[in-house]
Amino acid sequence: MKYCISGLVCGLMVLAILGCAEQEEEAAFTAETVNASDLYTMFTQDMPYTDWSFWEDAGGLIKGQAPHGAFIKNYADDVVLTASGDAYPYGSLLVKENYMLDTTLAALTIMYKVKAYNPDDGDWFWAMYGVDGSVQAEGKVQGCITCHRARKDQDYVFLHDLK
């Protein structure tokens, strides 16, 4: 019995430690620290977005429209893919590859949800990158917000409805 209790206590301690590690990872960027350069490193090197999945209803190279390009490819992290309810959880990250008519990659655009970043517009941080990773736009990008407001009821996301 003594060993069972010790094992249970150890197991709970491990879960508590793992839970803290997950919380720290989710809080990697705050409203004060989020920036396009560090996000780019995170989703291209630390956890490459090209290893992520697509929504079943928006997978692979699909027809796009301005300002994103003739074709687009949308990647979603696991936080996004498992989301349900009225809004995506903080830490959600969407990466869109933007292609020209000849299917040449032209840019990357992202949406990253950060607690207390921009409550009036869903707390999304927006960024656009050149093919070389250079930051073209970041933050509360008015063009992104104005367009995506049309999907406010779907937490500003066009390609997929929340369940």
Secondary structure per residue as TSV (DSSP state, phi and psi in degrees):
chain	resnum	aa	ss	phi	psi
A	1	M	-	360.0	-39.8
A	2	K	H	-59.4	-41.2
A	3	Y	H	-69.3	-36.2
A	4	C	H	-63.0	-44.0
A	5	I	H	-66.0	-43.0
A	6	S	H	-61.1	-43.1
A	7	G	H	-63.4	-40.1
A	8	L	H	-64.4	-44.6
A	9	V	H	-62.9	-44.9
A	10	C	H	-61.0	-43.4
A	11	G	H	-61.6	-42.9
A	12	L	H	-65.3	-36.9
A	13	M	H	-64.8	-41.9
A	14	V	H	-62.0	-45.6
A	15	L	H	-61.0	-40.3
A	16	A	H	-63.5	-42.7
A	17	I	H	-64.7	-45.7
A	18	L	H	-62.4	-39.6
A	19	G	H	-61.0	-41.6
A	20	C	H	-65.3	-40.5
A	21	A	H	-62.5	-41.4
A	22	E	H	-64.4	-41.3
A	23	Q	H	-63.1	-41.6
A	24	E	H	-63.3	-41.7
A	25	E	H	-63.2	-43.6
A	26	E	H	-63.8	-30.6
A	27	A	T	-93.7	23.2
A	28	A	S	-56.7	-33.9
A	29	F	S	-125.6	132.3
A	30	T	-	-111.0	175.6
A	31	A	T	-58.2	-29.3
A	32	E	T	-85.7	-25.3
A	33	T	T	-108.2	-12.3
A	34	V	-	-63.6	135.9
A	35	N	-	-155.8	153.0
A	36	A	H	-64.5	-37.7
A	37	S	H	-63.9	-47.5
A	38	D	H	-68.0	-37.3
A	39	L	H	-61.2	-41.7
A	40	Y	H	-59.1	-45.1
A	41	T	H	-60.0	-43.0
A	42	M	I	-61.6	-50.2
A	43	F	I	-88.2	-5.1
A	44	T	I	-108.0	-29.3
A	45	Q	I	-113.2	-53.0
A	46	D	I	-68.1	-42.9
A	47	M	S	-142.4	79.1
A	48	P	-	-52.7	122.5
A	49	Y	G	-62.2	-24.9
A	50	T	G	-69.5	-10.6
A	51	D	G	-91.4	-6.2
A	52	W	S	-78.4	176.9
A	53	S	B	-104.2	178.7
A	54	F	-	-115.8	160.2
A	55	W	-	-68.5	144.4
A	56	E	G	-58.0	-33.6
A	57	D	G	-90.5	5.8
A	58	A	G	-152.0	49.4
A	59	G	-	-98.4	151.4
A	60	G	S	71.7	-166.2
A	61	L	E	-77.0	119.3
A	62	I	E	-128.3	164.5
A	63	K	E	-62.3	135.2
A	64	G	-	-113.6	-172.6
A	65	Q	-	-153.1	165.7
A	66	A	T	-59.3	142.9
A	67	P	T	-92.1	7.6
A	68	H	S	-84.9	-16.0
A	69	G	-	118.8	171.7
A	70	A	S	-65.3	-33.8
A	71	F	E	-134.6	152.9
A	72	I	E	-139.9	157.5
A	73	K	E	-134.8	124.5
A	74	N	E	-111.4	121.6
A	75	Y	E	-108.0	143.1
A	76	A	E	-131.2	136.1
A	77	D	-	-74.6	170.5
A	78	D	H	-60.9	-31.3
A	79	V	H	-60.1	-43.7
A	80	V	H	-69.9	-46.9
A	81	L	H	-63.4	-25.4
A	82	T	T	-102.8	5.4
A	83	A	-	-71.0	147.4
A	84	S	-	-149.0	168.2
A	85	G	S	102.3	-153.2
A	86	D	S	-92.2	-15.4
A	87	A	S	-152.1	154.7
A	88	Y	-	-75.4	147.1
A	89	P	-	-70.3	157.4
A	90	Y	T	-61.6	141.7
A	91	G	T	97.3	-8.6
A	92	S	-	-62.7	138.3
A	93	L	E	-137.8	125.9
A	94	L	E	-117.0	132.9
A	95	V	E	-121.8	128.6
A	96	K	E	-118.1	123.4
A	97	E	E	-86.3	130.8
A	98	N	E	-108.7	122.3
A	99	Y	E	-114.9	149.5
A	100	M	-	-79.3	174.4
A	101	L	T	-57.4	-33.8
A	102	D	T	-86.0	13.5
A	103	T	-	64.6	25.1
A	104	T	-	-82.1	131.9
A	105	L	E	-63.1	127.6
A	106	A	E	-107.9	-33.3
A	107	A	E	-169.4	168.3
A	108	L	E	-120.2	138.7
A	109	T	E	-127.4	145.8
A	110	I	E	-135.0	157.1
A	111	M	E	-127.3	129.8
A	112	Y	E	-133.9	124.2
A	113	K	E	-89.4	121.0
A	114	V	-	-126.4	125.1
A	115	K	T	-56.4	129.1
A	116	A	T	65.5	17.6
A	117	Y	S	-75.3	-48.8
A	118	N	-	-154.2	73.2
A	119	P	G	-55.2	-31.0
A	120	D	G	-67.3	-20.8
A	121	D	G	-131.0	45.1
A	122	G	T	77.6	4.7
A	123	D	T	65.3	25.7
A	124	W	E	-88.5	137.4
A	125	F	E	-101.5	130.3
A	126	W	E	-112.4	147.1
A	127	A	E	-153.1	151.2
A	128	M	E	-130.4	136.8
A	129	Y	E	-125.6	145.2
A	130	G	E	-72.5	169.4
A	131	V	T	-63.7	-19.7
A	132	D	T	-88.9	2.1
A	133	G	S	91.0	-1.3
A	134	S	-	-68.2	140.9
A	135	V	E	-78.5	121.2
A	136	Q	E	-97.3	-32.7
A	137	A	E	-158.7	151.2
A	138	E	E	-160.2	156.0
A	139	G	E	98.2	-132.8
A	140	K	S	-91.8	69.8
A	141	V	-	-73.2	112.5
A	142	Q	H	-60.1	-37.8
A	143	G	H	-62.1	-41.1
A	144	C	H	-65.4	-49.5
A	145	I	H	-61.0	-46.9
A	146	T	H	-58.7	-45.2
A	147	C	H	-69.2	-49.9
A	148	H	H	-70.7	-16.1
A	149	R	G	-58.9	-25.0
A	150	A	G	-61.2	-19.3
A	151	R	G	-114.6	30.3
A	152	K	G	-55.3	-36.0
A	153	D	G	-68.7	-13.6
A	154	Q	G	-115.3	30.6
A	155	D	T	55.7	40.1
A	156	Y	T	72.5	9.1
A	157	V	-	-103.0	129.4
A	158	F	S	-83.6	-47.1
A	159	L	S	-77.6	-10.0
A	160	H	-	-150.9	135.6
A	161	D	-	-87.1	138.4
A	162	L	-	-65.3	149.4
A	163	K	-	-88.4	360.0
